[in-house]
């Protein structure tokens, strides 16, 4: 069972002596997965535990403030993916001005050596850390020898000659290139959330929806999609979804609305995962609800056709 440690102050002796890896792990794409596997394998070989250090907020969010790119994964989604890969401990470090001011030498000595007493540290070959990003892997390896831990790096993973990264996943999602997204992630892109009560407007126009607040300032997907919903039946259920603010009805908050085909059960309060299969169109404002209803009918038919071709409806 994967343990969450919220903050360095809550780190205890039980979390010391681990094989440690460090990063944002936004999206947990195939390069992240390779790094996580290497970390877990090393922990087993060294007969110790594996620990992933992540940051809240993510460093690029801290430095760019409101201009930061949308996250691929919220905290809960990221934790689920890390746990699936067999990580023993997820250490969530508060990234603030004090932490950002640590030199590379202080980071090694105060955190990796004194606080975590790391046995072995594995990072990506492009890893940089410390104030002004002054530390790199060579620095880490040399400093680790003085601090009593060994270090190893993970080479970049290339796809079609380009380095796999969270940025590339965002770009593929923005371009609606879901085949490329699946290649980069090793799975379809998905979002998690809890089904909440809405204004029942979808039910009134003949397309009842499961409403999910995303708790995000920005989303990497927007518009109408063919989707599968996981978490409410033995197998994933097909449907059509809209991600956006719902401009036709004066919405201002980003919401994920999912209309499931041939499904009429109450699922309020359920935590679900929505898998995005194919984009149908961008969100747009309609002059009235009748035109919106007509378009949703077309969207639903396109999504149903998508799943019929795959024998899912």
Secondary structure, 3 states (H helix, E strand, C coil): CCEEEECHHHCCHHHCCCEEEECCCCCCCHHHHHHHHHHHHHHHHCCCCEEEEEEECCHHHHHHHHHCCCCCCCHHHHHHHHHHCCCCEEEEEECCHHHHCCCHHHHHHHHHHHHCCCCEEEEECCCCECHHHCECHHHHHHHHHHHCCEEEEECCCEECCEECCHHHHHHHHHCCCHHHHHHHHCCCEEEEEEEECCCCHHHHCCCCCEEEECCCCCCCCCEEEEEEEECCCCCCEEEEEEEECCHHHCCCCCEEEEEECCCCCCCCCCEEEEEEEEEEECCCCCCCHHHHHHHHHHHHHHHHHHHHCCCCC
